[in-house]
């Protein structure tokens, strides 16, 4: 994991965590990779509306932060898969309560129903 992220100093832990997961697509990428490893095209299909450029950028940032692992297989045609690292798994666990809050308070879905 890189030690100096983006410019500026952090005020608290939430500030630093949001620096890692901030952006429209990172949370959805984490959710998709929590299910199973994905190839780039699979991620793109699973996240309608994301451009190839933005998905590439977000994956590179998550990889640089140690959240996502990129595995290239020596095959013809070439195959690359993205998966969560142990750090990424722990981040997803930390985000679970936030997702539950959103389902209950924003989407109006009552837990257990």
C-alpha positions as CSV (number, residue, x, y, z in Angstrom):
1,X,0.0,0.0,0.0
2,X,1.3,3.4,-0.8
3,X,2.1,5.6,2.1
4,X,1.2,9.0,0.7
5,X,-2.1,9.1,-1.1
6,X,-3.7,12.2,-2.5
7,X,-2.7,15.7,-1.5
8,X,-3.9,17.1,1.8
9,X,-3.9,15.9,5.4
10,X,-6.5,13.7,7.0
11,X,-8.7,15.0,9.8
12,X,-9.8,11.6,11.1
13,X,-10.1,7.9,10.2
14,X,-13.3,8.4,8.3
15,X,-11.6,11.0,6.1
16,X,-8.7,8.6,5.3
17,X,-11.1,5.7,4.6
18,X,-13.3,7.8,2.4
19,X,-10.1,8.7,0.4
20,X,-9.7,5.0,-0.4
21,X,-13.4,4.3,-1.2
22,X,-14.5,7.7,-2.5
23,X,-15.9,8.0,-6.0
24,X,-19.0,6.8,-7.6
25,X,-17.8,3.4,-8.7
26,X,-15.4,2.1,-6.0
27,X,-18.1,0.9,-3.6
28,X,-19.8,-1.0,-6.5
29,X,-16.5,-2.5,-7.6
30,X,-15.9,-3.7,-4.0
31,X,-19.4,-5.2,-3.9
32,X,-18.9,-7.0,-7.2
33,X,-15.5,-8.4,-6.2
34,X,-16.9,-9.5,-2.9
35,X,-19.0,-12.0,-4.8
36,X,-16.1,-13.5,-6.7
37,X,-13.1,-12.5,-8.9
38,X,-14.1,-10.7,-12.1
39,X,-12.5,-10.1,-15.4
40,X,-12.5,-6.5,-16.7
41,X,-15.3,-7.1,-19.1
42,X,-17.4,-8.8,-16.5
43,X,-17.0,-5.8,-14.1
44,X,-18.0,-3.5,-16.9
45,X,-21.2,-5.4,-17.7
46,X,-22.0,-5.6,-14.0
47,X,-21.7,-1.9,-13.5
48,X,-23.8,-0.3,-16.3
49,X,-22.9,3.3,-17.0
50,X,-19.2,3.0,-16.1
51,X,-16.8,3.9,-18.9
52,X,-13.8,1.8,-19.7
53,X,-11.5,4.8,-18.8
54,X,-13.1,5.4,-15.4
55,X,-13.2,1.7,-14.5
56,X,-9.6,1.3,-15.4
57,X,-8.7,4.4,-13.3
58,X,-10.7,3.2,-10.3
59,X,-9.2,-0.3,-10.5
60,X,-5.7,1.1,-10.6
61,X,-6.3,3.3,-7.6
62,X,-7.8,0.4,-5.6
63,X,-4.8,-1.8,-6.7
64,X,-2.4,1.0,-5.6
65,X,-4.1,1.2,-2.2
66,X,-3.7,-2.6,-1.7
67,X,-7.5,-3.2,-1.9
68,X,-7.7,-5.1,-5.2
69,X,-5.3,-7.6,-6.7
70,X,-4.8,-7.9,-10.4
71,X,-3.7,-11.4,-11.7
72,X,-2.6,-11.8,-15.2
73,X,-2.6,-15.4,-16.6
74,X,-0.1,-16.4,-19.3
75,X,-2.7,-17.7,-21.7
76,X,-3.8,-17.0,-25.3
77,X,-5.9,-14.9,-25.4
78,X,-4.5,-13.1,-22.3
79,X,-6.7,-13.2,-19.2
80,X,-6.7,-10.8,-16.3
81,X,-8.8,-11.2,-13.2
82,X,-9.4,-8.7,-10.3
83,X,-10.1,-9.9,-6.8
84,X,-10.1,-8.5,-3.3
85,X,-6.9,-8.7,-1.2
86,X,-7.3,-9.5,2.5
87,X,-7.2,-5.7,3.1
88,X,-10.0,-5.3,0.6
89,X,-12.0,-8.1,2.4
90,X,-11.6,-6.3,5.7
91,X,-12.7,-3.0,4.0
92,X,-15.9,-4.7,2.7
93,X,-16.6,-6.0,6.2
94,X,-16.3,-2.4,7.5
95,X,-18.7,-1.2,4.8
96,X,-21.4,-3.8,5.7
97,X,-23.1,-1.6,8.4
98,X,-23.1,1.3,5.9
99,X,-24.9,-0.8,3.3
100,X,-27.4,-2.0,5.9
101,X,-28.0,1.6,6.9
102,X,-28.6,2.6,3.3
103,X,-31.0,-0.4,2.7
104,X,-33.0,0.5,5.8
105,X,-33.1,4.3,5.7
106,X,-32.7,5.2,2.1
107,X,-34.2,2.2,0.2
108,X,-36.8,1.5,2.9
109,X,-36.0,-2.2,3.1
110,X,-36.6,-3.6,6.6
111,X,-33.9,-6.1,7.7
112,X,-35.1,-9.7,7.8
113,X,-37.9,-9.2,5.2
